[in-house]
Amino acid sequence: MKDLFDALQETLDLAIEDAQYWDKALGIVVKILGGTGALIPATDPLFRGMWMSGTKEMKDALPAYIGDGWVHNDPREQILTLMVKHGYACDNDVFPVRADKDQIPIFRDYLYPLNFGVCYCIRILTPNGYWAMVVHFDNDHPPISAKDKPLIERIQAMFAQATARADEMALNRIATFAQFFKGTESEVFVLDVDGRECLRINSSGKMQNRSPTSQLIPEEMGLELGAEIRELCSSDPNLSMSRAYQFNDRGKVSNVLIIQIPPNLRHFFMHFKVCAIRTECSDTTALKHSRLRETFGLSESEIATIEFLVEGNTPNMIANILSLKSSTIRQRLKQIYEKTQVNSQVELIGLHGRL
């Protein structure tokens, strides 16, 4: 058992820096407890699916869980309530009579055939609230025993320490990322999954207090923007999707570019998964953007790319800023060249200057 806990600590140390190792850490937890698979979903339903961590067995089972509709009517939500209250809970605490449990469709038709008939829900303390570690066992596994409890408590302490360290490292990385914009007219914000809260990064790269997104965008845009932020959050982080907006607020023209935070800058337990770059434009800049849209048919994302180029960023730097592949930025520039009838970055910057 000592070897397994040593392996778990080593893997959690890796997970602090690289989110892919949370899956491997869960695999070791399964070995420690003798389970058949494990998953970490957010306790808050709003944040589920943003970045699921689990063993291969559980990830293989998820498509059916979602596709067959079990996710919409899962009576095991009651176990999460007990878990938050007591620290851990078992489905036997909610469904103590096996004969009754056998008649519940999700057990009978989905979990039993996968040999996931018993589950422990273990409360994990993270910097963003309590999360659940759901460990599945074979169909005839007994409830949580006195032997299990010290193992569970040790696992809880190790994950709590690891998530706190991961959160600190991720925030430092995002602050470093914000240094791309130090000395420019741009501000950087990180946004929560529903678009209601944002955290501003000041020009020194320091995180400031959470505040409503009305600091970032006009309040009337909030609902529409919230839906698009959820789409960005729930999409594959490796797709590096982005959205660009321009709006006029009390006579000031602002550009807002919203992008997924690159996976290497964040970690699994963060609910801040997108960031926004806001730049207030002078009348001259706003006029340039209007001409680029109307004369050449450029999109907001293409205009944002030109602005980064004009500010002295290389295509590779722009790719890092936007969490895109360098090849994607080069392809985007090629499309911009075709639309604007230029042949190089130098000509494009010259065109921008003449507008």
C-alpha positions in Angstrom: 0.0 0.0 0.0 2.9 2.4 0.7 4.1 2.0 -2.8 0.7 2.9 -4.2 0.5 6.1 -2.0 4.1 7.0 -3.0 3.0 6.6 -6.7 -0.1 8.7 -6.0 2.0 11.5 -4.5 4.4 11.4 -7.5 1.6 11.5 -9.9 -0.2 14.4 -8.1 3.1 16.3 -8.2 3.0 15.9 -12.0 -0.7 16.8 -12.2 0.0 20.1 -10.5 1.9 21.2 -13.6 0.2 19.1 -16.3 -3.6 18.4 -16.2 -3.3 15.1 -18.1 -1.9 13.4 -14.9 -5.2 13.8 -12.9 -6.5 10.8 -14.9 -3.5 8.7 -13.9 -3.9 9.8 -10.3 -7.5 8.5 -10.3 -6.2 5.2 -11.7 -4.0 4.8 -8.6 -6.9 5.7 -6.3 -8.9 2.9 -7.9 -6.0 0.5 -7.1 -5.8 1.7 -3.5 -9.5 1.3 -2.9 -10.0 -1.8 -5.1 -12.5 -0.2 -7.4 -13.4 -0.6 -11.1 -13.2 3.0 -12.2 -13.3 6.6 -11.0 -14.3 10.0 -12.2 -14.1 13.6 -10.9 -17.1 15.7 -11.9 -17.8 19.1 -10.4 -20.4 19.1 -7.6 -22.1 22.1 -9.2 -23.9 20.9 -12.3 -23.1 24.2 -14.1 -19.4 23.3 -14.2 -19.8 19.6 -15.2 -18.4 18.7 -18.6 -16.0 21.6 -18.7 -13.1 19.3 -18.3 -13.8 15.8 -17.1 -11.1 13.7 -15.4 -11.4 10.0 -15.0 -10.0 6.5 -15.6 -10.3 4.9 -19.0 -13.1 2.6 -17.9 -15.2 5.6 -16.8 -14.4 7.7 -19.9 -15.4 4.8 -22.1 -18.7 4.6 -20.3 -19.5 8.3 -20.5 -20.9 8.4 -24.1 -23.7 6.0 -23.2 -24.3 7.9 -19.9 -24.9 11.1 -21.9 -26.2 9.7 -25.2 -28.8 7.4 -23.6 -30.1 10.2 -21.3 -29.0 8.8 -17.9 -27.4 12.1 -17.1 -30.9 13.8 -17.0 -32.4 11.5 -14.4 -29.7 10.2 -12.1 -31.0 9.4 -8.6 -27.4 9.3 -7.3 -27.5 13.1 -7.0 -28.7 12.3 -3.4 -25.3 10.7 -2.7 -23.6 14.0 -3.5 -25.7 15.8 -0.9 -24.6 13.3 1.8 -21.0 13.5 0.6 -20.8 17.3 1.0 -22.3 17.0 4.5 -20.2 14.0 5.8 -17.1 14.0 3.6 -17.9 10.8 1.8 -20.9 8.6 1.1 -21.9 5.4 -0.6 -24.9 4.6 -2.7 -25.9 2.1 -0.1 -26.6 5.1 2.2 -29.3 6.2 -0.2 -30.4 2.8 -1.6 -29.9 0.3 1.3 -32.1 -2.5 0.0 -30.4 -4.4 -2.8 -33.8 -5.7 -4.2 -35.1 -2.1 -4.5 -31.8 -0.9 -6.1 -32.0 -3.7 -8.6 -35.2 -2.2 -10.0 -33.8 1.3 -10.5 -33.2 1.6 -14.3 -29.8 3.3 -14.1 -28.4 0.5 -12.0 -30.2 -2.3 -13.8 -29.6 -1.2 -17.4 -26.5 0.9 -17.3 -24.3 0.4 -14.2 -24.6 -3.3 -13.5 -23.7 -4.4 -17.0 -20.5 -2.4 -16.6 -19.7 -3.8 -13.2 -20.1 -0.3 -11.7 -22.9 -1.3 -9.3 -21.5 0.4 -6.1 -20.0 3.8 -5.9 -18.3 5.9 -3.2 -18.6 9.7 -3.5 -15.6 11.3 -1.8 -15.5 15.0 -1.1 -12.5 16.8 -2.5 -11.7 20.3 -1.2 -10.4 22.6 -4.0 -9.8 26.4 -4.1 -13.1 26.6 -6.0 -15.3 24.7 -3.6 -16.0 21.1 -3.0 -15.8 18.6 -5.9 -16.7 15.0 -6.0 -14.5 12.0 -6.6 -16.7 9.1 -7.6 -15.1 5.7 -7.3 -17.0 2.8 -8.7 -16.8 -0.8 -7.5 -18.1 -4.2 -8.6 -21.9 -4.9 -8.2 -21.6 -6.8 -4.9 -19.1 -4.6 -3.2 -20.0 -3.8 0.5 -20.6 -0.2 1.8 -17.7 2.0 3.1 -16.0 0.0 5.8 -13.8 1.1 8.8 -10.8 -0.1 6.8 -11.7 2.2 3.9 -12.1 5.4 6.0 -8.5 6.1 6.8 -7.5 5.4 3.1 -10.2 7.8 1.9 -9.2 10.5 4.4 -5.5 10.2 3.3 -6.6 10.5 -0.4 -8.7 13.6 0.4 -5.8 15.3 2.1 -3.4 14.6 -0.8 -5.9 15.9 -3.4 -6.7 19.0 -1.4 -3.0 19.9 -1.1 -2.4 19.2 -4.8 -5.4 21.2 -6.0 -4.3 24.2 -3.9 -0.8 24.1 -5.4 -2.2 23.6 -8.9 -4.4 26.6 -8.5 -1.6 28.8 -7.3 0.6 27.7 -10.2 -2.2 28.2 -12.8 -2.9 31.8 -11.6 0.8 32.6 -11.8 1.0 31.2 -15.3 -2.0 33.3 -16.4 -0.5 36.4 -14.8 2.7 35.6 -16.9 0.5 35.2 -20.0 -0.9 38.7 -19.3 2.6 40.2 -19.6 2.1 39.9 -23.3 -0.1 43.0 -22.9 2.0 44.9 -20.4 2.6 48.4 -21.6 -0.3 48.2 -24.2 -3.7 49.7 -23.9 -5.2 46.2 -23.4 -6.7 44.7 -20.2 -6.9 41.0 -19.5 -9.7 39.3 -17.6 -10.5 35.7 -16.8 -14.2 34.7 -16.8 -16.2 32.1 -15.1 -18.2 29.5 -17.0 -21.5 31.4 -17.0 -20.0 34.7 -17.9 -21.3 36.4 -14.7 -18.0 37.0 -12.9 -14.6 38.0 -14.1 -11.2 38.5 -12.5 -9.1 41.4 -13.8 -5.3 41.1 -14.3 -3.8 44.5 -13.9 -0.8 45.9 -15.8 1.6 44.3 -13.3 0.2 40.9 -13.9 -1.5 40.7 -10.5 -5.0 39.2 -10.1 -7.6 41.6 -8.7 -10.8 40.9 -7.0 -13.7 39.1 -8.7 -16.3 41.5 -10.1 -19.3 41.4 -12.4 -18.6 41.3 -16.1 -20.2 44.7 -16.4 -16.6 45.9 -15.9 -15.7 44.2 -19.1 -18.8 44.6 -21.4 -22.0 46.6 -21.4 -24.5 44.9 -19.1 -27.1 44.4 -21.9 -24.6 42.0 -23.6 -24.2 39.8 -20.6 -26.9 37.1 -21.3 -25.8 36.7 -25.0 -22.2 36.6 -24.1 -22.8 34.1 -21.2 -24.2 31.6 -23.7 -21.1 31.9 -26.0 -18.7 31.7 -23.0 -20.4 28.4 -22.0 -19.9 27.1 -25.5 -16.2 28.0 -25.4 -15.8 26.4 -22.0 -17.5 23.1 -22.9 -15.6 22.7 -26.2 -12.4 20.7 -26.5 -9.7 23.0 -25.0 -7.3 21.8 -27.7 -9.6 23.5 -30.4 -8.5 26.9 -29.0 -11.8 28.5 -30.0 -12.2 32.3 -29.8 -14.8 35.1 -30.2 -14.3 38.8 -31.1 -16.6 41.7 -30.4 -16.6 45.4 -30.8 -19.0 47.7 -29.0 -19.6 51.3 -28.1 -20.1 52.1 -24.5 -20.8 55.7 -23.4 -18.9 57.0 -26.3 -15.9 54.7 -26.0 -15.3 52.1 -28.6 -13.8 48.8 -27.3 -12.7 45.6 -28.8 -13.1 42.4 -26.8 -11.4 39.2 -27.8 -12.5 36.1 -25.8 -10.3 33.0 -26.0 -10.0 29.7 -24.3 -7.2 29.7 -21.7 -4.6 27.4 -23.1 -4.6 24.0 -21.4 -1.0 24.4 -20.2 -2.0 27.5 -18.3 -4.9 26.2 -16.4 -5.8 23.1 -14.4 -8.7 20.7 -14.1 -10.4 22.3 -11.0 -10.4 25.9 -12.3 -13.8 27.2 -13.3 -12.1 30.1 -15.0 -11.5 28.5 -18.4 -11.7 31.5 -20.8 -10.1 34.9 -20.8 -11.0 38.2 -22.4 -8.6 40.8 -23.8 -10.3 44.3 -23.9 -8.7 47.2 -25.8 -10.3 50.7 -25.8 -10.0 52.1 -29.3 -9.5 55.7 -30.3 -11.8 57.1 -32.9 -9.1 56.6 -35.5 -8.7 52.9 -34.6 -12.5 52.4 -34.6 -12.6 54.0 -38.0 -9.8 51.7 -39.3 -11.7 48.6 -38.0 -14.9 49.8 -39.7 -13.1 50.2 -43.0 -11.5 46.8 -42.7 -14.9 45.3 -42.1 -16.8 47.2 -44.8 -14.1 47.5 -47.5 -12.4 44.1 -47.2 -15.0 42.0 -45.5 -12.7 41.0 -42.6 -14.1 39.3 -39.5 -13.5 40.5 -35.9 -11.0 37.7 -35.4 -9.1 38.7 -38.5 -9.1 42.4 -37.4 -7.8 41.4 -34.0 -5.0 39.4 -35.7 -4.0 42.5 -37.7 -3.9 44.6 -34.5 -1.6 42.1 -32.8 0.6 42.2 -35.9 0.7 46.0 -36.0 1.7 46.0 -32.3 4.8 44.1 -33.2 3.8 40.5 -32.5 5.1 37.8 -34.7 2.7 35.0 -36.0 4.2 32.7 -33.4 3.6 35.2 -30.6 0.0 35.8 -31.8 -0.6 32.0 -31.8 0.6 31.9 -28.2 -1.7 34.9 -27.2 -4.7 33.3 -28.9 -3.9 29.8 -27.9 -3.8 28.7 -31.5 -1.4 26.7 -33.6 1.1 28.9 -35.5 -0.1 27.2 -38.7 -3.6 28.4 -37.9 -2.4 32.0 -37.6 -0.4 31.8 -40.9 -3.5 30.4 -42.6 -5.6 33.2 -41.2 -3.0 35.8 -42.5 -3.1 34.1 -45.9 -6.8 34.7 -46.0 -6.4 38.3 -44.9 -3.8 38.8 -47.7 -6.3 37.5 -50.2 -9.1 39.8 -49.0 -6.9 42.9 -48.7 -4.9 42.2 -51.9 -1.5 42.4 -50.2 1.4 39.9 -50.3 3.2 40.2 -47.0 3.0 41.2 -43.3 4.9 44.4 -44.2 2.4 45.4 -46.9 -0.5 44.5 -44.5 0.9 46.8 -41.8 1.4 49.5 -44.4 -2.2 49.2 -45.5 -3.4 49.4 -41.9 -1.3 52.6 -41.5 -2.9 54.2 -44.6 -6.5 53.6 -43.6 
